[in-house]
Amino acid sequence: MAFEAGLQFEYVSLAAGAPAQWDDVLGVATFDGAQLHAPPEVPIASVHTPALDANFHEVWRTRQPLESGRYARVQFRRSAELLLGSISLTEASGLHTATEAAYREIFAAVNELGYPHLARIWNYLPQINVETQGLERYRQFNSARRDALIAYRRDLTGNVPAACALGSVTDSPLTIYFLASRQAVTPVENPRQVSAYEYPEQYGPKPAFSRASILGDILFISGTASIVGHETVHAGDVTAQTRETLANIDALVGEANRISGAGRFSLDTLAYKVYVRHATDLPLIRSQLHNQAQVLYLQADICRQDLLVEIEAVGRATR
Ligand code: 3EB
């Protein structure tokens, strides 16, 4: 494949200190309110989800020259092929307004700057399962995301970014970061699940995300949970939910390998981020992840009340 973005990612322990060099850093996510002394040209997404064992930074790099800037409230850094952006908004006029504004600014930025293909979006919002004005906040978020997609004439099905949407600590701002590309991204769906954008009405406004995406030789696996078809399975059983989630990720890797010409993705070379609803479930969840080399745990509420765990992953193909 001609595309060679040279995108690299790394989970760096806080104990290791700040990256020694920033020239090649596209952007960073920090967790749990950790402070990072980065130069102002590096976008930092401050994600307010408590780290459950090691705290770490998620660092994205490329081997290409970088340029930084701001578009509306989106802080970005870009190479010739890729752009990482971050936006954080307080909910002065409610979650719907903030989400729609954030997405409109993201779409305007990536369109204007010439990186229209969104590969992966990470979404964090407080009180995700709380109902206000008769609608759960996750559903308000979905409604607003759809409204922005429609306003920018973007697809609501099929060609939609891989994503995750998690609950952050109360009173934290809506925080979104994303990777966008000049070149097309390949969406991947899970044969074991109904596409989220085709969920039945009972789940509220349809969530516009794909189960995974392929960008060059990188596979992004969206937040994945214990859902088969469109239904939650193993309610109340965190061990079984973790196993089912891993079966879903296995199916996605198989599907990515079927679709992709990028080489071979495999479960044991992915890096995993695990969102745990109840910190006390960590030992049971961890005991199901003994085959995975790189796993980081965060405490976060998950977008359905009955889901106890959600797992995302990223990995590079090997030839
Ligand atoms: C699910 O499969 C679980 O709304 O962007 C996973 C990944 C989930 C992304 C999103 C939601 C999102 O429906 C929830």
Boltz pocket constraint, residues with backbone or C-beta under 6 A from the ligand:
constraints:
  - pocket:
      binder: B
      contacts: [[A, 121], [A, 123], [A, 163], [A, 164], [A, 165], [A, 196], [A, 207], [A, 208], [A, 209], [A, 222], [A, 223], [A, 224], [A, 225], [A, 227], [A, 303], [A, 304]]
      max_distance: 6.0
